[in-house]
């Protein structure tokens, strides 16, 4: 009785892999890369980095040592690489360098692409692992939401909408006056999701290199790197055997925050004509996590143009990027998009776009009871004895008489001013009417001046 053929994890079954992490490739075909590509990558690494040991080359390209050593043996036979010596008993300790012919071949490879680093992951494999780790599989309960937002004073109505909007993994529109916590809500949502995902360092697209890993947004999970060298230990020079494809890095679920600095071209590939490499746009770096578009309407690009750019990705969960050669290719759009604005939505958002934003939450200013609770919490954080009379005084003398609208950020800011004043006068911060008035006077604008 013959056994069923073993299907490579990178074959057809990769569309719905059973593994919880990218499997370590067992052959060159498993990597999805060509033999010549891997050879050129090793040659370029030696050209740029100079003499390297076998294990240093393995750590540089992040492939199993058997892959690296087989290529090095071939390059030695072709007289493109030579062994200068050894620092230990195995080939991982051999010192490799380029021959003259090897340098010529490396320069030729660098003329096409100056990429040197971890071996890339083909686009098809990247798509597979985005789908495997889709944010749509992340769910939160009512208890999780209330615990996550325990530092904020929000109404039950807001809590009841936040949970379903997070579980939808679609899109969320936060609007309302400034200073009431829209940005804090967006950031809290992103932290609620938790979990880790695998992100490739680089993605290969039609022979082009697209850098995806960004240390600004991708924070590796704490732990030992199995490709690091042990200190002076030969023989067992891996800390541990890799359990997953080291072309990926395991990171905390990404949170990508962008605001008024966003331009339309930053949502497409950024091509460097000198290195001949691409930088992935924000939305790709946010895959599997959260993309926060803060201060919407204040970007240097017209809101209508920016909204039109998002219509297809929001509806189809697929985005299209363009290479400098003109070729277009689809990429996953698998992030929770949170748009926050303090401008009037009707002046920014068309009906066609708003239809594609599934959840809308109006973040209103606090009522007097909520304001008092926020004020009390801020007092505890600053070790200031709370006094309800001081809050009543602010409402009577500042909000009431001057027509100022209470905002959720006011207690924090007023108390910070009060602490600054007390420190200047070398006294203890207290909620006296005089100290509160001084703090408010330096915080609120005086609109009583006459021209």
C-alpha positions as CSV (number, residue, x, y, z in Angstrom):
1,X,0.0,0.0,0.0
2,X,1.6,3.3,-1.1
3,X,1.4,6.3,1.1
4,X,-0.1,9.5,0.0
5,X,2.4,12.0,-1.4
6,X,3.7,14.6,1.0
7,X,2.5,18.1,-0.1
8,X,5.0,20.9,0.6
9,X,3.8,23.5,3.0
10,X,4.5,26.0,0.2
11,X,2.4,24.1,-2.4
12,X,-1.3,24.3,-3.1
13,X,-2.1,23.6,0.5
14,X,-0.4,26.9,1.5
15,X,-3.7,28.7,0.7
16,X,-5.1,27.3,4.0
17,X,-2.1,26.0,6.0
18,X,-2.6,24.1,9.2
19,X,0.6,25.4,10.7
20,X,0.4,28.2,13.2
21,X,3.7,29.7,12.0
22,X,5.5,29.8,8.7
23,X,7.2,26.4,8.4
24,X,11.0,26.2,7.9
25,X,11.6,25.7,4.2
26,X,13.0,22.2,3.4
27,X,14.1,22.9,-0.1
28,X,14.8,25.7,-2.5
29,X,11.4,25.3,-4.1
30,X,9.8,25.8,-0.6
31,X,11.3,29.3,-0.5
32,X,9.6,30.3,-3.7
33,X,13.0,31.8,-4.9
34,X,15.2,30.7,-7.7
35,X,18.7,29.1,-7.3
36,X,20.4,32.0,-9.0
37,X,18.6,34.6,-6.8
38,X,19.9,32.9,-3.7
39,X,23.4,32.7,-5.2
40,X,23.4,36.4,-6.1
41,X,22.1,37.3,-2.6
42,X,25.1,35.5,-1.0
43,X,27.6,37.1,-3.4
44,X,26.1,40.6,-2.7
45,X,26.3,40.0,1.0
46,X,30.0,39.1,0.9
47,X,30.7,42.0,-1.4
48,X,29.0,44.5,1.0
49,X,29.9,43.0,4.3
50,X,33.3,41.5,3.5
51,X,34.7,38.3,4.9
52,X,32.0,36.3,6.7
53,X,31.8,33.0,8.4
54,X,29.2,30.5,7.3
55,X,27.0,31.1,10.3
56,X,27.3,34.9,9.8
57,X,26.0,34.4,6.2
58,X,23.2,32.2,7.5
59,X,22.2,34.9,10.0
60,X,22.4,37.6,7.2
61,X,20.1,35.8,4.7
62,X,18.0,34.0,7.4
63,X,17.9,30.7,5.7
64,X,18.8,27.2,7.1
65,X,22.6,26.6,7.1
66,X,22.2,23.6,4.8
67,X,20.8,26.0,2.1
68,X,23.7,28.4,2.6
69,X,26.4,25.8,2.7
70,X,25.1,24.1,-0.4
71,X,25.3,27.4,-2.3
72,X,28.8,28.1,-0.9
73,X,30.1,24.7,-2.0
74,X,28.7,25.4,-5.5
75,X,30.3,28.9,-5.5
76,X,33.6,27.4,-4.4
77,X,33.5,25.0,-7.3
78,X,32.7,27.8,-9.7
79,X,35.7,29.8,-8.2
80,X,33.5,32.7,-7.2
81,X,34.1,32.2,-3.5
82,X,37.2,31.0,-1.6
83,X,37.9,29.9,2.0
84,X,40.4,32.1,3.8
85,X,40.6,30.1,7.0
86,X,38.5,28.8,9.9
87,X,37.8,29.7,13.5
88,X,36.3,26.4,14.4
89,X,35.8,22.7,13.5
90,X,32.8,23.0,11.2
91,X,31.9,24.8,8.0
92,X,29.9,27.3,10.0
93,X,33.2,28.6,11.2
94,X,34.9,28.8,7.8
95,X,35.8,32.3,6.7
96,X,34.5,33.0,3.2
97,X,35.5,35.7,0.7
98,X,34.9,36.6,-2.9
99,X,37.4,35.8,-5.6
100,X,38.1,38.4,-8.4
101,X,35.4,36.7,-10.6
102,X,33.1,36.6,-7.6
103,X,33.4,40.4,-7.2
104,X,32.6,40.9,-10.8
105,X,29.5,38.8,-10.5
106,X,28.5,40.6,-7.3
107,X,28.8,44.0,-8.9
108,X,26.7,42.8,-11.8
109,X,24.0,41.6,-9.4
110,X,24.2,44.9,-7.5
111,X,23.5,46.9,-10.7
112,X,20.1,45.2,-10.8
113,X,19.3,45.6,-7.1
114,X,21.3,46.7,-4.2
115,X,19.2,44.7,-1.8
116,X,21.3,42.9,0.8
117,X,19.5,41.3,3.8
118,X,17.1,38.5,4.7
119,X,16.0,36.4,1.8
120,X,12.6,37.8,0.6
121,X,9.3,36.1,0.8
122,X,7.4,35.8,-2.5
123,X,4.2,37.8,-2.7
124,X,2.0,34.7,-2.9
125,X,3.4,33.4,0.3
126,X,3.0,36.8,2.0
127,X,-0.7,36.9,1.0
128,X,-1.2,33.4,2.5
129,X,0.2,34.4,5.9
130,X,-1.8,37.6,6.0
131,X,-4.9,35.5,5.4
132,X,-3.8,33.0,8.0
133,X,-3.3,35.7,10.6
134,X,-6.3,37.9,9.5
135,X,-7.5,40.5,12.0
136,X,-11.0,39.2,11.3
137,X,-10.2,36.3,13.6
138,X,-9.6,38.6,16.5
139,X,-12.6,39.1,18.8
140,X,-13.2,41.0,22.0
141,X,-15.9,40.6,24.6
142,X,-17.9,43.2,26.5
143,X,-15.7,42.6,29.6
144,X,-12.5,43.0,27.6
145,X,-13.7,46.3,26.2
146,X,-14.7,47.7,29.6
147,X,-11.4,46.6,31.1
148,X,-9.4,48.0,28.3
149,X,-11.2,51.4,28.5
150,X,-11.2,51.5,32.3
151,X,-8.9,54.6,32.2
152,X,-11.4,56.5,30.2
153,X,-14.8,57.8,31.3
154,X,-17.2,56.8,28.5
155,X,-20.9,56.4,28.3
156,X,-22.5,52.9,28.1
157,X,-23.7,53.8,24.6
158,X,-20.1,54.3,23.4
159,X,-19.0,51.0,25.0
160,X,-21.8,49.2,23.3
161,X,-20.7,50.4,19.8
162,X,-17.0,50.0,20.4
163,X,-17.1,46.2,20.9
164,X,-19.0,45.3,17.7
165,X,-16.9,47.8,15.7
166,X,-13.6,46.1,16.8
167,X,-14.9,42.6,16.1
168,X,-16.0,43.7,12.6
169,X,-12.3,44.4,11.7
170,X,-13.7,46.7,9.0
171,X,-13.6,50.4,9.6
172,X,-14.5,53.0,12.3
173,X,-15.1,56.7,12.1
174,X,-14.6,58.7,15.2
175,X,-15.9,62.3,15.1
176,X,-16.7,65.1,17.4
177,X,-15.1,68.2,19.0
178,X,-11.4,68.2,19.8
179,X,-10.1,67.2,23.2
180,X,-12.6,64.5,24.1
181,X,-10.4,61.5,23.6
182,X,-10.9,60.3,20.0
183,X,-7.1,59.6,19.5
184,X,-7.0,57.9,22.9
185,X,-10.0,55.7,21.9
186,X,-8.2,54.7,18.7
187,X,-5.0,53.9,20.4
188,X,-6.8,51.9,23.2
189,X,-8.6,49.9,20.5
190,X,-5.3,48.9,18.9
191,X,-3.9,47.7,22.3
192,X,-7.0,45.7,23.0
193,X,-6.4,43.4,20.0
194,X,-3.2,42.1,21.4
195,X,-1.5,39.0,20.0
196,X,1.5,38.4,17.8
197,X,1.8,38.0,14.0
198,X,4.5,37.0,11.6
199,X,5.8,39.7,9.2
200,X,8.4,39.1,6.5
201,X,11.4,41.4,6.4
202,X,11.1,41.7,2.6
203,X,8.6,40.7,-0.1
204,X,9.6,39.8,-3.6
205,X,7.2,41.1,-6.3
206,X,8.0,40.3,-9.9
207,X,11.7,40.3,-9.2
208,X,11.5,43.6,-7.3
209,X,12.3,43.9,-3.5
210,X,9.7,45.6,-1.3
211,X,10.9,46.3,2.3
212,X,8.0,45.5,4.6
213,X,9.4,45.2,8.1
214,X,9.6,48.6,9.8
215,X,11.0,48.8,13.4
216,X,8.9,52.0,14.0
217,X,5.7,49.9,13.8
218,X,6.8,46.3,14.1
219,X,8.1,45.5,17.6
220,X,9.6,42.0,17.8
221,X,8.3,39.7,20.5
222,X,10.9,39.4,23.3
223,X,12.9,36.2,23.2
224,X,16.1,34.7,21.9
225,X,16.9,34.8,18.2
226,X,17.8,31.3,17.2
227,X,20.1,32.6,14.5
228,X,22.2,34.6,16.9
229,X,25.7,33.2,17.7
230,X,26.6,31.9,21.1
231,X,29.6,33.5,22.7
232,X,32.6,31.5,21.7
233,X,30.7,28.2,21.6
234,X,31.6,26.0,18.7
235,X,29.8,22.9,17.7
236,X,26.4,23.9,19.0
237,X,26.5,27.4,17.6
238,X,22.8,28.0,17.4
239,X,21.0,29.1,20.5
240,X,18.2,26.7,19.4
241,X,16.8,25.2,16.2
242,X,14.5,27.6,14.4
243,X,10.9,26.5,14.7
244,X,9.6,28.8,11.9
245,X,10.8,30.4,8.7
246,X,13.4,33.0,9.8
247,X,12.6,35.2,6.8
248,X,9.7,36.3,9.0
249,X,9.9,38.2,12.3
250,X,7.4,37.6,15.0
251,X,6.0,41.0,16.2
252,X,3.3,42.4,18.3
253,X,0.2,43.3,16.4
254,X,1.2,46.5,14.5
255,X,-0.3,49.9,15.2
256,X,0.4,52.4,12.5
257,X,-0.6,56.0,13.3
258,X,-0.5,58.8,10.7
259,X,-1.9,62.2,10.7
260,X,-1.7,65.6,9.1
261,X,1.7,64.7,7.5
262,X,0.1,62.1,5.2
263,X,0.3,62.6,1.5
264,X,-1.3,60.6,-1.3
265,X,1.9,59.2,-2.6
266,X,2.7,57.7,0.8
267,X,-0.1,55.2,0.2
268,X,1.7,53.7,-2.8
269,X,5.1,52.1,-3.2
270,X,8.1,54.4,-2.5
271,X,10.8,53.6,-5.1
272,X,14.5,54.4,-4.5
273,X,16.1,54.9,-7.9
274,X,19.6,54.5,-6.3
275,X,19.1,51.2,-4.4
276,X,16.3,50.0,-6.8
277,X,14.2,48.9,-3.9
278,X,10.7,49.7,-2.7
279,X,9.4,50.8,0.7
280,X,5.9,49.4,1.5
281,X,3.2,52.0,2.2
282,X,1.5,52.5,5.5
283,X,-1.5,50.2,4.9
284,X,0.8,47.3,4.1
285,X,2.8,47.8,7.3
286,X,-0.5,47.8,9.2
287,X,-1.7,44.5,7.8
288,X,-2.9,42.3,10.7
289,X,-3.2,45.3,13.0
290,X,-4.6,48.8,13.1
291,X,-4.2,51.8,10.8
292,X,-5.1,55.1,12.5
293,X,-5.7,58.1,10.3
294,X,-5.7,60.9,12.9
295,X,-6.8,64.5,12.3
296,X,-8.6,63.6,9.1
297,X,-9.2,66.6,6.9
298,X,-6.0,68.4,7.9
299,X,-3.8,66.4,5.5
300,X,-1.9,68.2,2.7
301,X,-4.0,66.2,0.2
302,X,-7.7,67.1,-0.4
303,X,-10.0,64.9,1.7
304,X,-11.9,63.8,-1.4
305,X,-8.8,62.5,-3.1
306,X,-7.8,60.6,0.1
307,X,-11.2,59.1,0.5
308,X,-11.4,58.0,-3.2
309,X,-8.1,56.2,-2.6
310,X,-9.7,54.1,0.2
311,X,-13.0,53.1,-1.4
312,X,-11.9,49.9,-3.1
313,X,-9.7,48.6,-0.3
314,X,-12.5,49.2,2.3
315,X,-15.0,47.3,0.2
316,X,-12.9,44.5,-1.2
317,X,-10.2,44.2,1.4
318,X,-7.7,44.3,-1.4
319,X,-5.4,47.2,-2.5
320,X,-3.5,47.6,-5.7
321,X,0.0,48.9,-5.9
322,X,2.0,50.0,-8.9
323,X,5.6,49.2,-9.7
324,X,7.8,51.9,-11.4
325,X,7.7,49.6,-14.5
326,X,3.9,50.2,-14.7
327,X,2.9,46.7,-13.5
328,X,0.0,46.6,-11.0
329,X,-0.5,43.9,-8.4
330,X,-3.0,43.2,-5.6
331,X,-2.0,43.1,-1.9
332,X,-4.2,42.3,1.1
333,X,-5.8,45.2,3.0
334,X,-6.3,43.4,6.3
335,X,-6.3,46.1,8.9
336,X,-8.8,47.9,11.1
337,X,-9.0,51.4,9.7
338,X,-9.8,54.0,12.3
339,X,-10.4,57.5,11.0
340,X,-10.6,60.3,13.5
341,X,-11.6,63.9,12.9
342,X,-12.8,67.0,14.8
343,X,-14.1,68.7,11.6
344,X,-17.7,68.5,10.5
345,X,-18.1,65.1,8.7
346,X,-20.6,66.4,6.2
347,X,-17.9,68.8,4.9
348,X,-15.4,66.0,4.4
349,X,-17.1,62.7,3.6
350,X,-19.3,61.8,0.7
351,X,-22.2,59.5,1.1
352,X,-20.6,56.8,-1.1
353,X,-17.6,56.8,1.2
354,X,-19.5,57.0,4.4
355,X,-21.5,53.9,3.3
356,X,-18.3,52.0,3.3
357,X,-17.4,53.1,6.8
358,X,-19.4,50.6,8.8
359,X,-19.3,52.1,12.3
360,X,-19.5,55.8,13.2
361,X,-19.1,57.0,16.8
362,X,-19.8,60.5,18.0
363,X,-17.4,61.3,20.8
364,X,-19.1,64.0,22.8
365,X,-17.9,66.2,25.6
366,X,-18.4,65.0,29.2
367,X,-21.5,65.8,31.2
368,X,-20.9,67.4,34.6
369,X,-20.9,64.0,36.4
370,X,-18.4,62.5,33.9
371,X,-16.3,65.7,34.1
372,X,-16.1,65.4,37.9
373,X,-15.0,61.8,37.7
374,X,-12.3,62.6,35.2
375,X,-11.2,65.5,37.4
376,X,-11.1,63.2,40.5
377,X,-9.0,60.6,38.6
378,X,-6.5,63.3,37.5
379,X,-6.2,64.5,41.1
380,X,-5.3,61.0,42.3
381,X,-2.6,60.7,39.6
382,X,-1.1,64.0,40.8
383,X,-1.5,63.4,44.5
384,X,-3.8,66.4,44.8
385,X,-6.8,66.3,47.3
386,X,-10.0,66.4,45.3
387,X,-12.6,69.0,46.1
388,X,-15.9,69.1,44.3
389,X,-16.2,72.8,45.1
390,X,-13.3,73.5,42.8
391,X,-15.1,71.7,39.9
392,X,-18.3,73.6,40.6
393,X,-16.2,76.9,40.6
394,X,-14.8,76.0,37.1
395,X,-18.3,75.4,35.7
396,X,-19.7,78.6,37.2
397,X,-16.8,81.0,36.5
398,X,-15.3,79.6,33.3
399,X,-17.7,77.4,31.5
400,X,-20.9,79.2,32.4
401,X,-19.8,82.9,32.3
402,X,-17.4,82.6,29.4
403,X,-19.3,80.2,27.2
404,X,-16.5,77.6,27.1
405,X,-17.5,74.0,26.3
406,X,-16.2,71.4,28.7
407,X,-13.8,68.9,27.2
408,X,-12.5,65.6,28.5
409,X,-8.9,66.9,28.3
410,X,-9.5,70.0,30.4
411,X,-9.1,68.4,33.9
412,X,-5.7,67.0,33.0
413,X,-4.5,70.3,31.5
414,X,-5.9,72.6,34.2
415,X,-4.3,70.4,36.9
416,X,-1.0,70.4,35.0
417,X,-1.0,74.2,35.0
418,X,-1.9,74.2,38.7
419,X,1.1,72.0,39.5
420,X,3.4,74.2,37.4
421,X,2.2,77.3,39.3
422,X,2.6,75.6,42.7
423,X,6.2,74.5,41.8
424,X,7.0,78.0,40.7
425,X,5.9,79.4,44.1
426,X,7.4,76.4,45.9
427,X,4.1,75.5,47.4
428,X,1.9,72.4,47.5
429,X,-0.7,72.1,44.7
430,X,-4.2,72.6,46.1
431,X,-7.6,73.2,44.7
432,X,-8.1,76.6,46.1
433,X,-10.2,79.0,44.0
434,X,-7.3,81.3,43.5
435,X,-5.0,78.5,42.2
436,X,-7.8,77.1,40.0
437,X,-8.4,80.6,38.5
438,X,-4.7,81.1,37.8
439,X,-4.5,77.8,36.1
440,X,-7.6,78.5,34.0
441,X,-6.5,82.0,33.2
442,X,-3.3,80.7,31.6
443,X,-5.0,77.8,29.9
444,X,-8.2,79.2,28.3
445,X,-8.1,81.9,25.6
446,X,-9.4,85.3,26.6
447,X,-12.0,86.2,24.0
448,X,-13.3,89.2,25.9
449,X,-10.9,91.6,24.2
450,X,-12.4,94.3,22.0
451,X,-10.9,95.4,18.7
